[in-house]
Structure formats: structure tokens, C-alpha cells
Amino acid sequence: MIFIRKFLDNINNLTVLKAFFISKKGIILSMFAAGFLASFGFAPYSSFVAILAAYFVLFLLCFNFDTKKQVFLAVLLFFTVQNAVTLYWLNFVMEDFGKLPIFASLAIEILFSFYLALPYAICAVIAFMLAKKAKTSAIACFMPISFCLADFIVGYLFTGFPWMYIGNAMQTGPFSSYAPLIGVRGINLLAYIFVGALALTATRRFLYLPVAGIIFVFGILTMGIRFTVDTCSLNVVLVQGNIKPEVKWDPQHVMPSIGKYWNLTEPYIKPNTLIVWSESSIPLYIEESGDLLNDLNTVVNSKSARLITGIQHIDLRTKESFNSMILLGDKPSFSIDNLARYDKKHLVPFGEIVPFEKYLRPLGSIFNFPMSGFSKGEEQQDPFNVFSYNLLPVICYESIFPELVRNEDSAEINGIVMVSNDGWFGQTRGPLEHLAIAKIRALELQKPVLRSTNNGITAIIDAKGTVSASIPANEASVLSAQVTLTKGLTPYARFGNIPFFIMLCIAFCCGFIVRNHHSSNLDENLRSLIRP
């Protein structure tokens, strides 16, 4: 303890260094470095230590700032850099498929990163306004709350993009055990409080060290606790066709693509086996492929197997089209009207749905991706019943929205079947980041995830959030395995965000208590006990 105090004294005495870090140049350099470090929290590195260290630097510097302008600039730079590095794969999408020049794609990506960072900067300023002169209350309580508010804004505004929540980086380590208890939003809050408490400890406010310690130790003690129970094993075959996105929707390549999937699948069609093809692996509308679907249904049903595949659906009455999944083989005869189908509810902006399309589509190919005119599916849809077990269907982009997946869970759901087409990412970190988020969904509900993608990463994630088997990206292959299904509800699945909101209210009240004590003699007496 004496060594720690001397070390902290030396830090506090480095007035020149402190003056540099609170200068404009110091803020820019330090936040660029911290934001870059934070990106290592996300796949493929998935270092929760790196992202916690980065946020620790952010909170510590914010405590030492004298003005709200400094706070705004620091938070804005931190999140802009973190977002820009983590989302660099967007450049590949815009250059390769949107046909934009590199300078234009970089400008759009940086602008998008800035847009995602802005709510955090604004909310951080509000936190310091609430704290008034008591910066301790800002770092300990109001800033964690404000960041959670920003998380909500980023997750819902203009359809939302909750890709880079700090909780999504907590697939391993002590914070991962909180996923089935309070979900990713609860992890976000605890992570912010944790780094805030450590930052205050670094300023010799040792009263906050136990707060960080309790969060960390409780996470360790609760690791491995199960709230769902295993039921049985299901034979699963996940097929990764590795069809190039640029030819996927070409009419001349439709049947060869389907044929490739079939050739990979045929040897694995066996009794009591579930086969899963990826998103849009049949690049046709259900209504125009009745004969094909009838043949597939007949074959898999005759061998007592089941096939779930991605496909498109059009409502002939309204002319609306949908990105869908269907289940084949569960009935002896095929009928479009009696088909188990799921329509995607949360669409990718500019990829599956184009806002103001009348004005934007004429501007260029960036607003004219193939099949970018889908409609949203209904909010309430039934799970797939496979061999008397219920599987929750999720399509691609939907997996990043915690409430969407959680709201469809129930005690009768035995697993999650997730189809995706990550070919748009190319050979970037995008598919790995997407897979990592799927692991968080498995942790939250403690249900296995059967994830079939077109070109990777196809994987089986068990109820503990561990990838038990996978197929490398950009490889045509088949993953055959036995998957242990589960049943029951985690606390998060049962109560949703209610515990999270209770925690927010407690933190809010604590913030005002700390703020009011800041100017009292009692607070000064406590400091004298801690800082002799």
C-alpha cells in the first residue's frame, strides 16, 4: 500500500505532464491512442483488458479536465477513433459493392463513426452539468449513466447500430458472467462504473476501490452458473456454400448456387438431422420456386430430416417483399400457404431498405444494392418446431439487437437458429465481430446458437457462449455435429432490462448523494481518514 501511495503521489506531482494531457494537443493525442486501444476489445482480438484500460484512460482524463468543452472533445475523439478502427470493414463494402472511390468511402466511414460518437460526447457533458463542481460524482455515477443513455440512442436512433457496445467485448472474463443476469446493457453499466471507480482510485480516492473490487470478484464467483438445463442432443448440419456476393443474385448463377448447396448437403441427409442453409441461399422468391421447394421438401421428409433455409418471400396482395427463412420436411406435402416461415423484422439501412429511396436511389450504386427494397416482418412470429423442439429464428443483422432476440425467447425455446450472409464484409474483421456478438446472445439466454453463413463464419455456439465448432471463412464446407439443446429462462430472459433500469436509478441517486457530500464537512473528514 505504501508503494502504491508513493506511485500515485508521483503521478499527482507530475504537473507538467498533467498540463500537457489537458491541453488540446494532449487531448487529441491521448484520445487517439486510447480509442485505438479500445478497438482491440473487439474481434478478432477480443481483449476485455484492452478495452477496460482504454476506458480507464478516458475516465481518468475527464476527471482532470477543467471545462466541459474538454470533456466533449475528449469523448468525441475517443469514440470516433474506436468506431473508425473497429468499423474499417465498411470501406470494403462501399468500395467493392458501392463502387465508391477510396477517399469517398473513408470520408463516409469517418462521418458515420463521428455520428455514433456524438451521443456519448453530448451525454458526457450532461453528466458533468449534473455533477456541477463535484467531478467525483460525474466519474462514479453520472458518466456511466450518461454512457448508458448514449448506448440506447445509438441502439435505436434511425433503426440503431448497437455494434460496439463495451459489453459486446466481454465474451470472456468476469464480466461475461453478468450476461445471463442483466444482459449486455447491464454489462455496459457495470463496466463503466468499474473503470470509473478505478479512475477515482488512481486519484487517491480509495473509497471507490471496493466498488471495482466487488464488481470484479462477483463476476468471478458467478462464472459458470447455469439457469437453463440441458434437454437432449440434436444432429445438426450447417452448410457454408461460399457463393460470391457479386454473382449471388445473377439469374445465370441462381441454379448453380443452389446446386452447390445441394451437393454439399446430400451426403448428410439422415434421419433426425437438422440441416441449415445460410441467409438467401435460395436467391428466389418462395412464390416462384414452388417446384424446387416441393422437391427439397419431399427428399428431406422422406429421410426424416429437416431443412431450414434462407429465401425471399413476396406478398402477392401488397407486393411487399421480405427476407425470410423457411422450414422444409416437417410435412409430407409442400404447400406455400402452410409453410413455416419467418420474415426478418429489423432490416439493414441502405442494404435491405433505403430511406427516402425516391431521392437517394438516383444518386448512385451505393444506394442500389441487390435486394435493397425489403419490408419488415411482423413483430410476433412463431418459432420453428423441429422434431418437437422450438428454435428461435434470427436473420443476420437482427443478432446485434439484444431486446429483439430476448423478446422472442421463452422457457419453451431450446436454441437459436441464426442465418447470415457476411460476404459483404470480404476478408476483414467484420465476420469475426459479427460472430462475437452472436456469442453474447448465447450467453444472455444460455441457449445454443446454430449459425449458418454463406461464406463465414459458420459456427456452433454452446449455451456457455463458447464456439464448439466452426468453418473457416471463405471456404465451402459442411459442419456436422451434435448440439445440446437447453430449456428454461435466465434472469435476463425472464426480467429483461428491469434490473438494469433499477441499477440506473440506484446509480442516479448515488450520484446526487456524492455530489451533495462534496461540499460538506463530512466529505472532507472522510478524505482525511483515507488520505492521512
BAMI-597803 format. One record per residue (C-alpha): y, z, x. Coordinates in Angstrom, 1 decimal, padded with zeros to 4 digits. Layout:
N
[[Y; Z; X]]
...
//
This chain:
532
[[000.0; 000.0; 000.0]]
[[002.4; 000.8; 002.9]]
[[001.7; -002.6; 004.4]]
[[002.4; -004.3; 001.0]]
[[005.7; -002.4; 000.6]]
[[006.8; -003.4; 004.1]]
[[005.9; -007.0; 003.4]]
[[007.9; -007.0; 000.2]]
[[010.8; -005.3; 001.9]]
[[010.8; -008.1; 004.5]]
[[010.8; -010.7; 001.7]]
[[013.7; -009.0; -000.1]]
[[015.7; -008.7; 003.1]]
[[015.5; -012.5; 003.7]]
[[018.8; -013.0; 002.1]]
[[019.4; -016.4; 003.8]]
[[016.0; -017.7; 002.5]]
[[016.8; -016.4; -000.9]]
[[020.2; -018.1; -000.9]]
[[018.5; -021.4; 000.0]]
[[016.0; -021.2; -002.8]]
[[018.6; -020.6; -005.5]]
[[020.8; -023.4; -004.2]]
[[020.5; -026.8; -005.9]]
[[018.7; -028.3; -002.8]]
[[016.3; -025.3; -002.7]]
[[015.5; -025.6; -006.4]]
[[014.7; -029.3; -006.1]]
[[012.5; -028.9; -003.0]]
[[010.7; -025.8; -004.2]]
[[010.1; -027.1; -007.7]]
[[008.8; -030.4; -006.4]]
[[006.3; -028.6; -004.2]]
[[005.3; -026.1; -007.0]]
[[005.0; -028.9; -009.6]]
[[002.9; -030.9; -007.2]]
[[000.7; -027.8; -006.6]]
[[000.3; -027.3; -010.3]]
[[-001.3; -030.7; -010.7]]
[[-004.2; -029.5; -008.6]]
[[-005.1; -027.3; -011.5]]
[[-006.3; -030.3; -013.5]]
[[-009.3; -032.5; -012.8]]
[[-010.7; -033.7; -010.5]]
[[-009.6; -030.6; -008.5]]
[[-009.7; -028.1; -011.4]]
[[-008.3; -025.3; -009.3]]
[[-007.1; -022.5; -011.6]]
[[-005.9; -020.6; -008.4]]
[[-003.6; -023.5; -007.5]]
[[-002.0; -023.8; -011.0]]
[[-001.6; -020.0; -011.2]]
[[000.0; -019.9; -007.8]]
[[002.4; -022.7; -008.8]]
[[003.5; -020.9; -012.0]]
[[003.9; -017.7; -010.0]]
[[006.4; -019.5; -007.8]]
[[008.2; -020.8; -010.8]]
[[008.5; -017.4; -012.5]]
[[009.4; -015.7; -009.2]]
[[012.3; -018.1; -008.5]]
[[013.5; -017.9; -012.1]]
[[013.8; -014.1; -011.7]]
[[016.1; -014.6; -008.7]]
[[018.4; -017.2; -010.4]]
[[021.9; -016.2; -011.4]]
[[022.6; -018.7; -014.1]]
[[020.8; -020.3; -017.0]]
[[021.7; -023.7; -015.5]]
[[019.5; -022.9; -012.5]]
[[016.6; -021.8; -014.8]]
[[016.9; -025.1; -016.8]]
[[016.9; -027.3; -013.7]]
[[014.0; -025.5; -012.1]]
[[011.8; -025.5; -015.2]]
[[012.6; -029.1; -016.0]]
[[011.8; -030.3; -012.4]]
[[008.6; -028.2; -012.2]]
[[007.1; -029.6; -015.4]]
[[008.4; -033.2; -014.8]]
[[006.7; -033.3; -011.4]]
[[003.5; -031.6; -012.7]]
[[003.3; -034.1; -015.6]]
[[004.2; -037.2; -013.5]]
[[001.5; -036.4; -010.9]]
[[-001.2; -035.5; -013.5]]
[[-000.4; -038.5; -015.7]]
[[-000.2; -041.1; -013.0]]
[[-003.1; -042.9; -014.6]]
[[-000.6; -044.0; -017.3]]
[[000.8; -046.5; -014.8]]
[[-002.6; -048.2; -014.6]]
[[-002.7; -048.5; -018.4]]
[[000.8; -050.0; -018.6]]
[[000.4; -052.3; -015.6]]
[[-003.1; -053.5; -016.3]]
[[-003.2; -053.8; -020.0]]
[[000.5; -053.6; -020.9]]
[[001.3; -056.2; -018.3]]
[[004.4; -054.3; -017.1]]
[[005.7; -054.6; -013.6]]
[[005.1; -051.5; -011.5]]
[[008.8; -050.4; -011.4]]
[[008.9; -050.5; -015.3]]
[[005.6; -048.6; -015.7]]
[[006.8; -045.9; -013.2]]
[[010.1; -045.6; -015.0]]
[[008.4; -045.1; -018.3]]
[[005.9; -042.6; -016.9]]
[[008.6; -040.5; -015.3]]
[[010.6; -040.7; -018.5]]
[[007.6; -039.6; -020.5]]
[[007.0; -036.7; -018.1]]
[[010.6; -035.7; -018.4]]
[[010.3; -035.8; -022.2]]
[[007.2; -033.5; -022.1]]
[[009.1; -031.1; -019.7]]
[[012.3; -030.9; -021.7]]
[[011.0; -028.4; -024.4]]
[[009.9; -026.0; -021.6]]
[[013.3; -026.1; -019.9]]
[[015.2; -025.5; -023.2]]
[[012.8; -022.7; -024.3]]
[[013.2; -021.1; -020.9]]
[[016.9; -020.9; -021.3]]
[[016.5; -019.4; -024.8]]
[[014.2; -016.8; -023.2]]
[[016.9; -015.8; -020.7]]
[[019.5; -015.7; -023.5]]
[[017.3; -013.3; -025.5]]
[[016.9; -011.2; -022.4]]
[[020.6; -011.0; -021.8]]
[[021.0; -009.4; -018.3]]
[[017.5; -007.9; -018.3]]
[[015.7; -010.5; -016.3]]
[[012.6; -008.3; -016.2]]
[[012.1; -008.8; -020.0]]
[[012.6; -012.5; -019.6]]
[[009.9; -012.9; -017.0]]
[[007.5; -010.4; -018.5]]
[[007.8; -011.3; -022.2]]
[[010.3; -013.8; -023.4]]
[[009.5; -016.6; -020.9]]
[[005.7; -016.5; -021.7]]
[[006.6; -016.6; -025.4]]
[[009.1; -019.5; -024.9]]
[[006.5; -021.5; -023.0]]
[[004.0; -021.0; -025.8]]
[[006.7; -022.3; -028.2]]
[[007.1; -025.3; -025.9]]
[[003.3; -025.8; -026.0]]
[[003.5; -026.1; -029.7]]
[[006.4; -028.5; -029.6]]
[[004.6; -030.7; -027.0]]
[[001.3; -030.5; -029.0]]
[[002.8; -031.5; -032.4]]
[[006.1; -033.4; -032.0]]
[[005.8; -037.1; -032.5]]
[[002.0; -036.8; -033.0]]
[[001.7; -034.5; -030.0]]
[[000.2; -034.7; -026.5]]
[[-001.3; -031.3; -025.5]]
[[-003.0; -032.8; -022.4]]
[[-001.5; -030.5; -019.7]]
[[-001.7; -027.0; -021.2]]
[[-002.2; -024.5; -018.5]]
[[-005.3; -023.3; -020.5]]
[[-006.9; -026.7; -020.0]]
[[-007.1; -025.9; -016.3]]
[[-009.1; -022.7; -017.0]]
[[-012.6; -024.2; -017.3]]
[[-013.9; -021.7; -014.8]]
[[-012.9; -018.3; -013.6]]
[[-011.9; -015.2; -015.5]]
[[-009.5; -016.9; -017.9]]
[[-012.3; -019.2; -019.2]]
[[-014.0; -016.2; -020.9]]
[[-011.0; -015.9; -023.2]]
[[-011.6; -019.4; -024.8]]
[[-014.1; -018.2; -027.4]]
[[-011.9; -015.2; -028.2]]
[[-008.4; -016.6; -028.6]]
[[-008.7; -020.4; -027.8]]
[[-006.6; -022.4; -025.4]]
[[-003.3; -021.2; -026.8]]
[[-004.3; -017.6; -026.2]]
[[-005.3; -018.5; -022.7]]
[[-001.9; -020.2; -022.2]]
[[-000.1; -016.9; -023.3]]
[[-002.2; -014.7; -021.1]]
[[-001.8; -017.0; -018.1]]
[[002.0; -016.9; -018.5]]
[[002.0; -013.1; -018.8]]
[[-000.3; -012.8; -015.8]]
[[001.9; -014.9; -013.5]]
[[005.0; -013.2; -014.8]]
[[003.5; -009.7; -014.1]]
[[002.6; -010.8; -010.6]]
[[006.1; -012.2; -010.0]]
[[007.6; -008.9; -011.0]]
[[005.2; -007.1; -008.8]]
[[006.4; -009.2; -005.9]]
[[009.9; -007.9; -006.6]]
[[008.6; -004.3; -006.2]]
[[008.2; -003.6; -009.9]]
[[004.7; -002.3; -009.5]]
[[004.6; -001.1; -013.1]]
[[003.6; -004.6; -014.1]]
[[000.7; -004.9; -011.6]]
[[-001.7; -003.2; -014.0]]
[[-000.8; -005.8; -016.7]]
[[-002.0; -008.6; -014.5]]
[[-005.0; -006.5; -013.4]]
[[-006.1; -005.8; -017.0]]
[[-005.9; -009.5; -017.9]]
[[-007.9; -010.5; -014.8]]
[[-010.5; -007.7; -015.0]]
[[-011.1; -008.0; -018.7]]
[[-011.7; -011.8; -018.2]]
[[-014.3; -011.0; -015.6]]
[[-016.0; -008.4; -017.7]]
[[-016.3; -010.7; -020.7]]
[[-017.7; -013.7; -018.8]]
[[-021.0; -014.9; -020.3]]
[[-020.7; -013.1; -023.7]]
[[-022.2; -015.2; -026.4]]
[[-021.1; -015.2; -030.0]]
[[-023.2; -018.2; -031.1]]
[[-027.0; -018.2; -030.9]]
[[-029.4; -020.9; -029.8]]
[[-031.4; -022.7; -032.5]]
[[-033.6; -025.4; -031.1]]
[[-033.7; -028.4; -028.7]]
[[-032.7; -031.9; -029.8]]
[[-033.8; -035.0; -027.9]]
[[-030.6; -036.9; -027.1]]
[[-030.0; -040.3; -025.6]]
[[-026.4; -041.2; -024.6]]
[[-025.7; -044.8; -023.8]]
[[-022.9; -045.9; -021.5]]
[[-022.5; -049.7; -021.7]]
[[-019.7; -050.1; -019.2]]
[[-018.1; -053.0; -021.1]]
[[-014.8; -054.2; -019.5]]
[[-011.9; -053.4; -021.8]]
[[-010.3; -056.8; -021.3]]
[[-013.3; -058.5; -022.8]]
[[-014.4; -055.9; -025.3]]
[[-012.5; -057.4; -028.3]]
[[-013.0; -061.1; -027.2]]
[[-015.1; -062.7; -030.1]]
[[-017.2; -064.5; -027.5]]
[[-018.2; -061.3; -025.9]]
[[-018.9; -059.2; -029.0]]
[[-022.6; -060.1; -029.4]]
[[-023.4; -060.0; -025.6]]
[[-021.8; -056.5; -025.5]]
[[-023.9; -055.2; -028.5]]
[[-026.9; -056.8; -026.9]]
[[-026.3; -054.9; -023.6]]
[[-026.2; -051.6; -025.6]]
[[-029.3; -052.6; -027.4]]
[[-031.2; -053.5; -024.2]]
[[-030.3; -050.1; -022.6]]
[[-031.3; -048.3; -025.8]]
[[-034.5; -049.9; -026.9]]
[[-036.9; -048.1; -024.5]]
[[-035.6; -044.7; -025.7]]
[[-036.0; -045.2; -029.4]]
[[-038.6; -042.5; -030.1]]
[[-039.3; -040.0; -033.0]]
[[-036.9; -037.1; -033.4]]
[[-034.4; -038.6; -031.0]]
[[-030.7; -039.0; -031.5]]
[[-029.1; -042.0; -029.8]]
[[-025.3; -042.0; -029.4]]
[[-023.3; -045.1; -028.5]]
[[-019.7; -044.9; -027.5]]
[[-016.4; -045.5; -029.4]]
[[-016.1; -049.1; -030.7]]
[[-019.4; -050.0; -029.0]]
[[-019.8; -052.3; -032.0]]
[[-016.4; -054.1; -031.9]]
[[-016.7; -055.3; -035.5]]
[[-015.9; -054.1; -039.0]]
[[-018.6; -052.5; -041.0]]
[[-017.9; -054.8; -043.8]]
[[-018.5; -057.9; -041.7]]
[[-021.6; -056.7; -039.9]]
[[-024.0; -055.8; -042.8]]
[[-027.0; -057.7; -041.4]]
[[-026.6; -056.3; -037.9]]
[[-026.3; -052.7; -039.2]]
[[-029.2; -053.2; -041.6]]
[[-031.4; -054.4; -038.7]]
[[-030.4; -051.4; -036.5]]
[[-031.0; -049.0; -039.4]]
[[-034.4; -050.5; -040.0]]
[[-035.6; -050.2; -036.4]]
[[-034.3; -046.6; -035.8]]
[[-035.5; -045.4; -039.2]]
[[-039.0; -046.9; -038.7]]
[[-039.3; -044.9; -035.5]]
[[-037.9; -041.7; -037.0]]
[[-034.9; -041.8; -034.7]]
[[-031.2; -041.7; -035.5]]
[[-028.2; -043.7; -034.1]]
[[-024.6; -042.7; -034.1]]
[[-022.2; -045.5; -033.0]]
[[-018.5; -046.3; -032.9]]
[[-017.4; -049.1; -035.1]]
[[-014.4; -050.2; -037.2]]
[[-014.0; -049.9; -041.0]]
[[-011.6; -051.7; -043.4]]
[[-010.8; -050.6; -046.9]]
[[-011.0; -053.8; -048.8]]
[[-008.8; -052.5; -051.6]]
[[-005.8; -051.2; -049.4]]
[[-006.5; -053.5; -046.4]]
[[-006.2; -050.4; -044.2]]
[[-008.5; -050.3; -041.1]]
[[-010.0; -047.3; -039.4]]
[[-011.5; -046.3; -036.1]]
[[-014.9; -044.9; -037.2]]
[[-018.3; -043.5; -036.4]]
[[-021.4; -044.1; -038.5]]
[[-024.9; -042.6; -038.6]]
[[-027.8; -045.0; -038.9]]
[[-031.5; -044.4; -039.5]]
[[-031.1; -041.4; -041.8]]
[[-032.0; -043.5; -044.9]]
[[-034.8; -046.1; -045.2]]
[[-032.5; -048.7; -046.6]]
[[-029.0; -049.6; -045.4]]
[[-026.0; -049.5; -047.8]]
[[-022.3; -049.7; -046.9]]
[[-021.5; -047.6; -050.0]]
[[-023.9; -044.9; -049.0]]
[[-023.2; -044.8; -045.3]]
[[-022.5; -041.6; -043.4]]
[[-019.1; -042.3; -041.8]]
[[-016.3; -040.5; -040.1]]
[[-012.8; -042.1; -039.8]]
[[-010.6; -041.0; -036.9]]
[[-007.8; -038.7; -038.1]]
[[-005.5; -038.4; -035.0]]
[[-004.6; -041.8; -033.6]]
[[-003.2; -042.7; -030.1]]
[[000.5; -043.6; -030.4]]
[[001.1; -047.2; -029.3]]
[[-002.6; -047.6; -028.6]]
[[-004.1; -047.3; -032.1]]
[[-000.9; -047.0; -034.2]]
[[002.6; -048.4; -033.4]]
[[005.5; -046.5; -035.0]]
[[008.3; -048.9; -036.1]]
[[005.9; -051.7; -035.4]]
[[008.2; -054.2; -037.2]]
[[010.7; -053.7; -034.4]]
[[008.6; -052.8; -031.4]]
[[005.7; -055.4; -031.5]]
[[008.1; -058.4; -030.8]]
[[009.2; -056.6; -027.6]]
[[006.1; -057.4; -025.6]]
[[002.4; -056.8; -024.9]]
[[002.9; -053.1; -024.2]]
[[003.2; -052.7; -028.0]]
[[000.4; -055.1; -028.8]]
[[-002.8; -053.5; -027.5]]
[[-006.0; -054.8; -029.3]]
[[-006.8; -052.9; -032.5]]
[[-003.5; -051.0; -032.5]]
[[-003.0; -051.1; -036.3]]
[[-005.4; -048.4; -037.4]]
[[-004.7; -045.9; -040.3]]
[[-005.5; -042.2; -040.3]]
[[-008.7; -041.0; -041.8]]
[[-008.8; -038.2; -044.5]]
[[-008.3; -034.6; -043.4]]
[[-011.5; -033.4; -044.9]]
[[-014.6; -035.2; -043.9]]
[[-018.3; -034.2; -043.7]]
[[-020.2; -033.6; -040.5]]
[[-023.2; -035.8; -039.6]]
[[-026.5; -034.4; -040.7]]
[[-029.1; -035.3; -038.1]]
[[-032.7; -034.0; -038.5]]
[[-031.3; -031.2; -040.7]]
[[-028.7; -030.2; -038.1]]
[[-025.0; -030.6; -038.5]]
[[-023.0; -032.4; -035.8]]
[[-019.2; -032.4; -035.8]]
[[-017.8; -035.9; -035.1]]
[[-014.8; -036.3; -032.8]]
[[-013.4; -039.6; -031.5]]
[[-011.7; -039.8; -028.1]]
[[-008.0; -038.7; -028.4]]
[[-008.9; -036.1; -031.0]]
[[-010.7; -033.9; -028.5]]
[[-007.4; -032.8; -026.9]]
[[-006.2; -031.1; -030.1]]
[[-007.6; -027.6; -030.4]]
[[-006.8; -027.0; -034.0]]
[[-008.2; -030.3; -035.2]]
[[-011.7; -029.6; -033.7]]
[[-011.6; -025.9; -034.6]]
[[-010.7; -026.5; -038.2]]
[[-013.8; -028.6; -038.7]]
[[-016.1; -026.0; -037.2]]
[[-018.3; -023.7; -039.4]]
[[-021.3; -021.5; -038.9]]
[[-023.5; -024.4; -040.0]]
[[-022.2; -026.7; -037.3]]
[[-024.8; -027.0; -034.5]]
[[-022.9; -029.2; -032.0]]
[[-020.2; -031.7; -031.4]]
[[-020.8; -035.4; -031.0]]
[[-017.9; -037.0; -029.2]]
[[-017.4; -040.7; -028.6]]
[[-014.8; -042.2; -026.4]]
[[-013.6; -045.4; -024.6]]
[[-011.9; -044.3; -021.4]]
[[-011.9; -047.8; -020.0]]
[[-008.2; -047.9; -020.3]]
[[-007.9; -045.3; -017.5]]
[[-009.6; -047.5; -014.9]]
[[-010.7; -045.8; -011.7]]
[[-008.1; -043.0; -012.0]]
[[-008.3; -039.3; -012.6]]
[[-007.8; -039.8; -016.4]]
[[-011.5; -039.8; -017.4]]
[[-012.1; -036.6; -015.4]]
[[-009.1; -034.9; -017.1]]
[[-010.4; -036.0; -020.5]]
[[-013.8; -034.6; -019.8]]
[[-012.3; -031.3; -018.6]]
[[-010.6; -030.9; -022.0]]
[[-013.9; -031.5; -023.7]]
[[-015.3; -028.6; -021.7]]
[[-012.6; -026.4; -023.2]]
[[-013.6; -027.4; -026.7]]
[[-017.2; -026.5; -025.9]]
[[-016.1; -023.1; -024.6]]
[[-013.9; -022.3; -027.6]]
[[-016.6; -022.9; -030.2]]
[[-019.6; -022.2; -027.9]]
[[-021.2; -025.4; -029.3]]
[[-022.8; -028.1; -027.1]]
[[-020.8; -031.4; -026.7]]
[[-022.7; -034.8; -026.7]]
[[-020.1; -037.1; -025.1]]
[[-020.8; -040.8; -025.1]]
[[-018.3; -043.1; -023.5]]
[[-018.1; -046.8; -022.8]]
[[-017.5; -046.6; -019.0]]
[[-017.5; -042.9; -018.2]]
[[-017.7; -040.1; -018.1]]
[[-020.7; -039.8; -020.4]]
[[-021.9; -036.2; -020.3]]
[[-023.7; -033.3; -022.0]]
[[-021.7; -030.1; -022.0]]
[[-023.6; -027.0; -023.0]]
[[-022.3; -024.1; -025.1]]
[[-021.1; -022.4; -021.9]]
[[-018.8; -025.3; -021.1]]
[[-020.9; -026.5; -018.2]]
[[-021.7; -030.1; -017.7]]
[[-025.5; -030.1; -017.6]]
[[-025.9; -033.8; -017.1]]
[[-023.7; -036.8; -016.8]]
[[-023.5; -040.5; -015.9]]
[[-021.0; -041.6; -013.2]]
[[-018.0; -043.6; -014.2]]
[[-018.1; -047.4; -014.3]]
[[-021.9; -047.6; -014.4]]
[[-024.1; -049.0; -017.2]]
[[-026.8; -046.4; -017.7]]
[[-028.6; -044.1; -020.1]]
[[-028.6; -040.3; -020.2]]
[[-031.7; -038.8; -021.8]]
[[-032.0; -035.1; -022.1]]
[[-032.9; -032.2; -024.4]]
[[-029.9; -030.3; -025.7]]
[[-030.0; -026.8; -027.0]]
[[-028.1; -026.6; -030.3]]
[[-026.3; -023.4; -031.5]]
[[-025.2; -021.9; -034.7]]
[[-022.6; -019.2; -035.6]]
[[-018.9; -018.7; -035.0]]
[[-016.9; -017.5; -032.1]]
[[-013.9; -015.2; -032.8]]
[[-011.6; -018.1; -032.2]]
[[-013.6; -020.3; -034.6]]
[[-013.5; -017.6; -037.2]]
[[-009.9; -016.4; -037.0]]
[[-008.2; -019.4; -035.4]]
[[-004.7; -018.7; -034.0]]
[[-004.2; -015.4; -035.9]]
[[-004.9; -013.2; -032.8]]
[[-002.7; -015.5; -030.7]]
[[000.2; -015.0; -033.1]]
[[-000.4; -011.2; -033.2]]
[[-000.2; -011.3; -029.3]]
[[003.0; -013.2; -029.5]]
[[004.6; -010.7; -031.9]]
[[003.5; -007.8; -029.6]]
[[005.0; -009.6; -026.6]]
[[008.2; -010.2; -028.5]]
[[008.5; -006.5; -029.4]]
[[007.7; -005.5; -025.8]]
[[010.4; -007.9; -024.6]]
[[013.1; -006.1; -026.6]]
[[011.8; -002.7; -025.5]]
[[012.0; -003.7; -021.9]]
[[015.5; -005.2; -022.4]]
[[016.8; -002.1; -024.1]]
[[015.4; 000.1; -021.3]]
[[017.0; -002.0; -018.7]]
[[020.4; -000.3; -019.3]]
[[019.1; 003.2; -019.9]]
[[018.8; 006.1; -017.5]]
[[015.1; 006.4; -018.4]]
[[014.5; 003.0; -016.9]]
[[016.3; 004.0; -013.7]]
[[014.2; 007.2; -013.5]]
[[011.0; 005.2; -013.8]]
[[012.2; 002.9; -011.0]]
[[012.9; 005.8; -008.7]]
[[009.3; 007.1; -009.3]]
[[007.9; 003.7; -008.4]]
[[010.4; 002.9; -005.6]]
[[010.9; 006.0; -003.6]]
//
